[in-house]
Amino acid sequence: MEVMSLTVHLPDELADRLAAEAARRGAGVDETAAELLSAALEPPSSDTAAGPRRLAFAAIGASGSTRGAAQADELLAEGFGRD
């Protein structure tokens, strides 16, 4: 396996978290950073290559309401947005 050397500038808080994670694992910071990057940047499997992407931010602002565009007229009639 080929290895590439890389310098990364991290904010102090993130560097501290990385060092703490490395200590928790009993590993070096370089090794831990490489493992975390590898997990985060895993190439898509052949099963999902043509399928939908997983979006980490999807539904982050979900209201929990089951009413949507199909009930737009009803929502407006009830005064939606007049507050």
Backbone as XML, in Angstrom:
<?xml version="1.0"?>
<chain id="A" units="angstrom">
  <residue number="1" name="MET">
    <atom name="N" x="0.843" y="-1.174" z="0.000"/>
    <atom name="CA" x="0.000" y="0.000" z="0.000"/>
    <atom name="C" x="0.888" y="1.237" z="0.000"/>
  </residue>
  <residue number="2" name="GLU">
    <atom name="N" x="0.595" y="2.169" z="-0.900"/>
    <atom name="CA" x="1.341" y="3.418" z="-0.942"/>
    <atom name="C" x="0.837" y="4.349" z="0.156"/>
  </residue>
  <residue number="3" name="VAL">
    <atom name="N" x="1.724" y="5.191" z="0.662"/>
    <atom name="CA" x="1.366" y="6.121" z="1.727"/>
    <atom name="C" x="1.703" y="7.531" z="1.272"/>
  </residue>
  <residue number="4" name="MET">
    <atom name="N" x="0.790" y="8.457" z="1.514"/>
    <atom name="CA" x="1.011" y="9.857" z="1.186"/>
    <atom name="C" x="1.166" y="10.632" z="2.481"/>
  </residue>
  <residue number="5" name="SER">
    <atom name="N" x="2.169" y="11.469" z="2.555"/>
    <atom name="CA" x="2.366" y="12.330" z="3.714"/>
    <atom name="C" x="1.576" y="13.605" z="3.501"/>
  </residue>
  <residue number="6" name="LEU">
    <atom name="N" x="0.906" y="14.084" z="4.556"/>
    <atom name="CA" x="0.016" y="15.224" z="4.427"/>
    <atom name="C" x="0.081" y="16.053" z="5.702"/>
  </residue>
  <residue number="7" name="THR">
    <atom name="N" x="0.151" y="17.351" z="5.557"/>
    <atom name="CA" x="0.087" y="18.255" z="6.708"/>
    <atom name="C" x="-1.307" y="18.851" z="6.749"/>
  </residue>
  <residue number="8" name="VAL">
    <atom name="N" x="-1.943" y="18.761" z="7.907"/>
    <atom name="CA" x="-3.298" y="19.279" z="8.073"/>
    <atom name="C" x="-3.293" y="20.255" z="9.244"/>
  </residue>
  <residue number="9" name="HIS">
    <atom name="N" x="-3.874" y="21.409" z="9.039"/>
    <atom name="CA" x="-3.984" y="22.410" z="10.101"/>
    <atom name="C" x="-5.388" y="22.321" z="10.687"/>
  </residue>
  <residue number="10" name="LEU">
    <atom name="N" x="-5.455" y="21.975" z="11.969"/>
    <atom name="CA" x="-6.737" y="21.801" z="12.641"/>
    <atom name="C" x="-6.929" y="22.873" z="13.699"/>
  </residue>
  <residue number="11" name="PRO">
    <atom name="N" x="-8.169" y="23.295" z="13.923"/>
    <atom name="CA" x="-8.434" y="24.175" z="15.061"/>
    <atom name="C" x="-8.041" y="23.443" z="16.348"/>
  </residue>
  <residue number="12" name="ASP">
    <atom name="N" x="-7.635" y="24.185" z="17.357"/>
    <atom name="CA" x="-7.172" y="23.577" z="18.609"/>
    <atom name="C" x="-8.182" y="22.597" z="19.193"/>
  </residue>
  <residue number="13" name="GLU">
    <atom name="N" x="-9.454" y="22.964" z="19.187"/>
    <atom name="CA" x="-10.480" y="22.107" z="19.780"/>
    <atom name="C" x="-10.573" y="20.781" z="19.040"/>
  </residue>
  <residue number="14" name="LEU">
    <atom name="N" x="-10.485" y="20.809" z="17.719"/>
    <atom name="CA" x="-10.546" y="19.576" z="16.936"/>
    <atom name="C" x="-9.282" y="18.740" z="17.135"/>
  </residue>
  <residue number="15" name="ALA">
    <atom name="N" x="-8.144" y="19.390" z="17.195"/>
    <atom name="CA" x="-6.884" y="18.677" z="17.447"/>
    <atom name="C" x="-6.925" y="17.994" z="18.812"/>
  </residue>
  <residue number="16" name="ASP">
    <atom name="N" x="-7.503" y="18.674" z="19.804"/>
    <atom name="CA" x="-7.635" y="18.073" z="21.138"/>
    <atom name="C" x="-8.551" y="16.857" z="21.104"/>
  </residue>
  <residue number="17" name="ARG">
    <atom name="N" x="-9.647" y="16.958" z="20.353"/>
    <atom name="CA" x="-10.566" y="15.816" z="20.246"/>
    <atom name="C" x="-9.908" y="14.645" z="19.542"/>
  </residue>
  <residue number="18" name="LEU">
    <atom name="N" x="-9.118" y="14.938" z="18.512"/>
    <atom name="CA" x="-8.402" y="13.882" z="17.795"/>
    <atom name="C" x="-7.391" y="13.209" z="18.714"/>
  </residue>
  <residue number="19" name="ALA">
    <atom name="N" x="-6.647" y="13.997" z="19.475"/>
    <atom name="CA" x="-5.659" y="13.442" z="20.407"/>
    <atom name="C" x="-6.338" y="12.587" z="21.478"/>
  </residue>
  <residue number="20" name="ALA">
    <atom name="N" x="-7.489" y="13.044" z="21.963"/>
    <atom name="CA" x="-8.229" y="12.275" z="22.970"/>
    <atom name="C" x="-8.724" y="10.951" z="22.391"/>
  </residue>
  <residue number="21" name="GLU">
    <atom name="N" x="-9.200" y="10.977" z="21.143"/>
    <atom name="CA" x="-9.670" y="9.746" z="20.495"/>
    <atom name="C" x="-8.511" y="8.782" z="20.274"/>
  </residue>
  <residue number="22" name="ALA">
    <atom name="N" x="-7.363" y="9.316" z="19.877"/>
    <atom name="CA" x="-6.180" y="8.472" z="19.685"/>
    <atom name="C" x="-5.775" y="7.827" z="21.007"/>
  </residue>
  <residue number="23" name="ALA">
    <atom name="N" x="-5.798" y="8.596" z="22.091"/>
    <atom name="CA" x="-5.453" y="8.052" z="23.408"/>
    <atom name="C" x="-6.456" y="6.984" z="23.831"/>
  </residue>
  <residue number="24" name="ARG">
    <atom name="N" x="-7.744" y="7.242" z="23.555"/>
    <atom name="CA" x="-8.778" y="6.259" z="23.904"/>
    <atom name="C" x="-8.550" y="4.949" z="23.180"/>
  </residue>
  <residue number="25" name="ARG">
    <atom name="N" x="-8.115" y="5.028" z="21.922"/>
    <atom name="CA" x="-7.864" y="3.832" z="21.129"/>
    <atom name="C" x="-6.504" y="3.213" z="21.410"/>
  </residue>
  <residue number="26" name="GLY">
    <atom name="N" x="-5.648" y="3.948" z="22.094"/>
    <atom name="CA" x="-4.290" y="3.460" z="22.319"/>
    <atom name="C" x="-3.475" y="3.450" z="21.044"/>
  </residue>
  <residue number="27" name="ALA">
    <atom name="N" x="-3.721" y="4.431" z="20.193"/>
    <atom name="CA" x="-3.057" y="4.510" z="18.893"/>
    <atom name="C" x="-2.459" y="5.900" z="18.724"/>
  </residue>
  <residue number="28" name="GLY">
    <atom name="N" x="-1.677" y="6.054" z="17.682"/>
    <atom name="CA" x="-1.097" y="7.352" z="17.379"/>
    <atom name="C" x="-2.115" y="8.264" z="16.716"/>
  </residue>
  <residue number="29" name="VAL">
    <atom name="N" x="-1.838" y="9.563" z="16.786"/>
    <atom name="CA" x="-2.731" y="10.550" z="16.187"/>
    <atom name="C" x="-2.798" y="10.339" z="14.672"/>
  </residue>
  <residue number="30" name="ASP">
    <atom name="N" x="-1.651" y="10.086" z="14.033"/>
    <atom name="CA" x="-1.639" y="9.871" z="12.583"/>
    <atom name="C" x="-2.511" y="8.679" z="12.185"/>
  </residue>
  <residue number="31" name="GLU">
    <atom name="N" x="-2.333" y="7.592" z="12.909"/>
    <atom name="CA" x="-3.098" y="6.373" z="12.606"/>
    <atom name="C" x="-4.595" y="6.603" z="12.821"/>
  </residue>
  <residue number="32" name="THR">
    <atom name="N" x="-4.945" y="7.266" z="13.910"/>
    <atom name="CA" x="-6.352" y="7.537" z="14.204"/>
    <atom name="C" x="-6.960" y="8.449" z="13.156"/>
  </residue>
  <residue number="33" name="ALA">
    <atom name="N" x="-6.246" y="9.500" z="12.766"/>
    <atom name="CA" x="-6.742" y="10.415" z="11.741"/>
    <atom name="C" x="-6.963" y="9.662" z="10.428"/>
  </residue>
  <residue number="34" name="ALA">
    <atom name="N" x="-6.028" y="8.795" z="10.066"/>
    <atom name="CA" x="-6.157" y="8.028" z="8.825"/>
    <atom name="C" x="-7.369" y="7.102" z="8.874"/>
  </residue>
  <residue number="35" name="GLU">
    <atom name="N" x="-7.597" y="6.456" z="10.017"/>
    <atom name="CA" x="-8.749" y="5.558" z="10.152"/>
    <atom name="C" x="-10.060" y="6.332" z="10.073"/>
  </residue>
  <residue number="36" name="LEU">
    <atom name="N" x="-10.110" y="7.486" z="10.732"/>
    <atom name="CA" x="-11.337" y="8.290" z="10.715"/>
    <atom name="C" x="-11.617" y="8.831" z="9.312"/>
  </residue>
  <residue number="37" name="LEU">
    <atom name="N" x="-10.583" y="9.291" z="8.618"/>
    <atom name="CA" x="-10.764" y="9.762" z="7.246"/>
    <atom name="C" x="-11.194" y="8.633" z="6.322"/>
  </residue>
  <residue number="38" name="SER">
    <atom name="N" x="-10.594" y="7.475" z="6.504"/>
    <atom name="CA" x="-10.938" y="6.332" z="5.674"/>
    <atom name="C" x="-12.410" y="5.957" z="5.840"/>
  </residue>
  <residue number="39" name="ALA">
    <atom name="N" x="-12.885" y="5.976" z="7.086"/>
    <atom name="CA" x="-14.288" y="5.642" z="7.342"/>
    <atom name="C" x="-15.222" y="6.697" z="6.760"/>
  </residue>
  <residue number="40" name="ALA">
    <atom name="N" x="-14.829" y="7.967" z="6.859"/>
    <atom name="CA" x="-15.680" y="9.052" z="6.369"/>
    <atom name="C" x="-15.686" y="9.135" z="4.846"/>
  </residue>
  <residue number="41" name="LEU">
    <atom name="N" x="-14.600" y="8.719" z="4.220"/>
    <atom name="CA" x="-14.469" y="8.860" z="2.769"/>
    <atom name="C" x="-14.520" y="7.531" z="2.045"/>
  </residue>
  <residue number="42" name="GLU">
    <atom name="N" x="-15.164" y="6.549" z="2.652"/>
    <atom name="CA" x="-15.257" y="5.226" z="2.053"/>
    <atom name="C" x="-15.887" y="5.309" z="0.675"/>
  </residue>
  <residue number="43" name="PRO">
    <atom name="N" x="-15.283" y="4.646" z="-0.312"/>
    <atom name="CA" x="-15.891" y="4.674" z="-1.645"/>
    <atom name="C" x="-17.235" y="3.955" z="-1.617"/>
  </residue>
  <residue number="44" name="PRO">
    <atom name="N" x="-18.179" y="4.389" z="-2.446"/>
    <atom name="CA" x="-19.484" y="3.732" z="-2.459"/>
    <atom name="C" x="-19.344" y="2.280" z="-2.910"/>
  </residue>
  <residue number="45" name="SER">
    <atom name="N" x="-20.150" y="1.419" z="-2.317"/>
    <atom name="CA" x="-20.133" y="0.013" z="-2.731"/>
    <atom name="C" x="-20.810" y="-0.095" z="-4.088"/>
  </residue>
  <residue number="46" name="SER">
    <atom name="N" x="-20.598" y="-1.190" z="-4.764"/>
    <atom name="CA" x="-21.206" y="-1.376" z="-6.084"/>
    <atom name="C" x="-22.724" y="-1.429" z="-5.986"/>
  </residue>
  <residue number="47" name="ASP">
    <atom name="N" x="-23.254" y="-1.802" z="-4.812"/>
    <atom name="CA" x="-24.706" y="-1.862" z="-4.621"/>
    <atom name="C" x="-25.331" y="-0.471" z="-4.621"/>
  </residue>
  <residue number="48" name="THR">
    <atom name="N" x="-24.623" y="0.514" z="-4.070"/>
    <atom name="CA" x="-25.206" y="1.843" z="-3.925"/>
    <atom name="C" x="-24.645" y="2.845" z="-4.919"/>
  </residue>
  <residue number="49" name="ALA">
    <atom name="N" x="-23.720" y="2.419" z="-5.771"/>
    <atom name="CA" x="-23.080" y="3.358" z="-6.690"/>
    <atom name="C" x="-24.112" y="4.071" z="-7.570"/>
  </residue>
  <residue number="50" name="ALA">
    <atom name="N" x="-25.128" y="3.370" z="-8.024"/>
    <atom name="CA" x="-26.129" y="3.979" z="-8.895"/>
    <atom name="C" x="-27.359" y="4.421" z="-8.113"/>
  </residue>
  <residue number="51" name="GLY">
    <atom name="N" x="-27.409" y="4.114" z="-6.821"/>
    <atom name="CA" x="-28.573" y="4.436" z="-6.010"/>
    <atom name="C" x="-28.498" y="5.830" z="-5.414"/>
  </residue>
  <residue number="52" name="PRO">
    <atom name="N" x="-29.473" y="6.160" z="-4.596"/>
    <atom name="CA" x="-29.509" y="7.494" z="-3.992"/>
    <atom name="C" x="-28.374" y="7.679" z="-2.985"/>
  </residue>
  <residue number="53" name="ARG">
    <atom name="N" x="-27.889" y="8.923" z="-2.920"/>
    <atom name="CA" x="-26.842" y="9.236" z="-1.950"/>
    <atom name="C" x="-27.456" y="9.423" z="-0.582"/>
  </residue>
  <residue number="54" name="ARG">
    <atom name="N" x="-26.696" y="9.109" z="0.450"/>
    <atom name="CA" x="-27.140" y="9.366" z="1.812"/>
    <atom name="C" x="-26.732" y="10.790" z="2.156"/>
  </residue>
  <residue number="55" name="LEU">
    <atom name="N" x="-27.700" y="11.630" z="2.473"/>
    <atom name="CA" x="-27.429" y="13.021" z="2.792"/>
    <atom name="C" x="-27.489" y="13.205" z="4.299"/>
  </residue>
  <residue number="56" name="ALA">
    <atom name="N" x="-26.371" y="13.584" z="4.884"/>
    <atom name="CA" x="-26.282" y="13.711" z="6.335"/>
    <atom name="C" x="-27.224" y="14.775" z="6.879"/>
  </residue>
  <residue number="57" name="PHE">
    <atom name="N" x="-27.559" y="15.770" z="6.059"/>
    <atom name="CA" x="-28.391" y="16.859" z="6.547"/>
    <atom name="C" x="-29.871" y="16.662" z="6.246"/>
  </residue>
  <residue number="58" name="ALA">
    <atom name="N" x="-30.239" y="15.583" z="5.577"/>
    <atom name="CA" x="-31.634" y="15.363" z="5.210"/>
    <atom name="C" x="-32.503" y="15.295" z="6.456"/>
  </residue>
  <residue number="59" name="ALA">
    <atom name="N" x="-33.612" y="15.995" z="6.449"/>
    <atom name="CA" x="-34.613" y="16.038" z="7.519"/>
    <atom name="C" x="-34.113" y="16.719" z="8.786"/>
  </residue>
  <residue number="60" name="ILE">
    <atom name="N" x="-33.002" y="17.460" z="8.678"/>
    <atom name="CA" x="-32.463" y="18.110" z="9.873"/>
    <atom name="C" x="-33.429" y="19.154" z="10.410"/>
  </residue>
  <residue number="61" name="GLY">
    <atom name="N" x="-34.216" y="19.739" z="9.537"/>
    <atom name="CA" x="-35.177" y="20.744" z="9.975"/>
    <atom name="C" x="-36.606" y="20.250" z="9.919"/>
  </residue>
  <residue number="62" name="ALA">
    <atom name="N" x="-36.799" y="18.954" z="9.967"/>
    <atom name="CA" x="-38.135" y="18.380" z="9.866"/>
    <atom name="C" x="-39.016" y="18.885" z="11.005"/>
  </residue>
  <residue number="63" name="SER">
    <atom name="N" x="-40.214" y="19.293" z="10.674"/>
    <atom name="CA" x="-41.117" y="19.853" z="11.673"/>
    <atom name="C" x="-41.837" y="18.777" z="12.469"/>
  </residue>
  <residue number="64" name="GLY">
    <atom name="N" x="-41.909" y="17.598" z="11.926"/>
    <atom name="CA" x="-42.657" y="16.533" z="12.587"/>
    <atom name="C" x="-44.116" y="16.509" z="12.150"/>
  </residue>
  <residue number="65" name="SER">
    <atom name="N" x="-44.526" y="17.545" z="11.420"/>
    <atom name="CA" x="-45.899" y="17.616" z="10.939"/>
    <atom name="C" x="-46.058" y="16.703" z="9.729"/>
  </residue>
  <residue number="66" name="THR">
    <atom name="N" x="-47.200" y="16.069" z="9.642"/>
    <atom name="CA" x="-47.468" y="15.210" z="8.485"/>
    <atom name="C" x="-48.204" y="15.973" z="7.396"/>
  </residue>
  <residue number="67" name="ARG">
    <atom name="N" x="-48.504" y="17.244" z="7.659"/>
    <atom name="CA" x="-49.205" y="18.072" z="6.683"/>
    <atom name="C" x="-48.177" y="18.766" z="5.812"/>
  </residue>
  <residue number="68" name="GLY">
    <atom name="N" x="-48.419" y="18.786" z="4.529"/>
    <atom name="CA" x="-47.458" y="19.389" z="3.619"/>
    <atom name="C" x="-48.140" y="20.068" z="2.455"/>
  </residue>
  <residue number="69" name="ALA">
    <atom name="N" x="-47.482" y="20.009" z="1.308"/>
    <atom name="CA" x="-47.950" y="20.710" z="0.120"/>
    <atom name="C" x="-49.350" y="20.284" z="-0.307"/>
  </residue>
  <residue number="70" name="ALA">
    <atom name="N" x="-49.680" y="19.028" z="-0.100"/>
    <atom name="CA" x="-51.001" y="18.547" z="-0.507"/>
    <atom name="C" x="-52.110" y="19.262" z="0.261"/>
  </residue>
  <residue number="71" name="GLN">
    <atom name="N" x="-51.809" y="19.771" z="1.435"/>
    <atom name="CA" x="-52.806" y="20.471" z="2.258"/>
    <atom name="C" x="-52.541" y="21.980" z="2.295"/>
  </residue>
  <residue number="72" name="ALA">
    <atom name="N" x="-51.854" y="22.523" z="1.286"/>
    <atom name="CA" x="-51.465" y="23.934" z="1.279"/>
    <atom name="C" x="-52.676" y="24.858" z="1.407"/>
  </residue>
  <residue number="73" name="ASP">
    <atom name="N" x="-53.724" y="24.626" z="0.658"/>
    <atom name="CA" x="-54.901" y="25.496" z="0.727"/>
    <atom name="C" x="-55.508" y="25.481" z="2.123"/>
  </residue>
  <residue number="74" name="GLU">
    <atom name="N" x="-55.586" y="24.294" z="2.705"/>
    <atom name="CA" x="-56.134" y="24.150" z="4.050"/>
    <atom name="C" x="-55.261" y="24.890" z="5.071"/>
  </residue>
  <residue number="75" name="LEU">
    <atom name="N" x="-53.956" y="24.757" z="4.967"/>
    <atom name="CA" x="-53.041" y="25.437" z="5.865"/>
    <atom name="C" x="-53.180" y="26.954" z="5.754"/>
  </residue>
  <residue number="76" name="LEU">
    <atom name="N" x="-53.275" y="27.459" z="4.528"/>
    <atom name="CA" x="-53.409" y="28.902" z="4.330"/>
    <atom name="C" x="-54.748" y="29.400" z="4.861"/>
  </residue>
  <residue number="77" name="ALA">
    <atom name="N" x="-55.800" y="28.619" z="4.689"/>
    <atom name="CA" x="-57.113" y="28.996" z="5.187"/>
    <atom name="C" x="-57.122" y="29.101" z="6.711"/>
  </residue>
  <residue number="78" name="GLU">
    <atom name="N" x="-56.287" y="28.291" z="7.367"/>
    <atom name="CA" x="-56.200" y="28.319" z="8.832"/>
    <atom name="C" x="-55.325" y="29.468" z="9.331"/>
  </residue>
  <residue number="79" name="GLY">
    <atom name="N" x="-54.692" y="30.191" z="8.399"/>
    <atom name="CA" x="-53.895" y="31.343" z="8.813"/>
    <atom name="C" x="-52.414" y="31.062" z="8.911"/>
  </residue>
  <residue number="80" name="PHE">
    <atom name="N" x="-51.934" y="30.020" z="8.288"/>
    <atom name="CA" x="-50.502" y="29.695" z="8.317"/>
    <atom name="C" x="-49.673" y="30.892" z="7.875"/>
  </residue>
  <residue number="81" name="GLY">
    <atom name="N" x="-48.686" y="31.258" z="8.658"/>
    <atom name="CA" x="-47.776" y="32.339" z="8.308"/>
    <atom name="C" x="-48.255" y="33.721" z="8.675"/>
  </residue>
  <residue number="82" name="ARG">
    <atom name="N" x="-49.390" y="33.838" z="9.342"/>
    <atom name="CA" x="-49.914" y="35.145" z="9.729"/>
    <atom name="C" x="-49.481" y="35.551" z="11.131"/>
  </residue>
  <residue number="83" name="ASP">
    <atom name="N" x="-48.693" y="34.763" z="11.785"/>
    <atom name="CA" x="-48.284" y="35.077" z="13.165"/>
    <atom name="C" x="-47.384" y="36.269" z="13.222"/>
  </residue>
</chain>
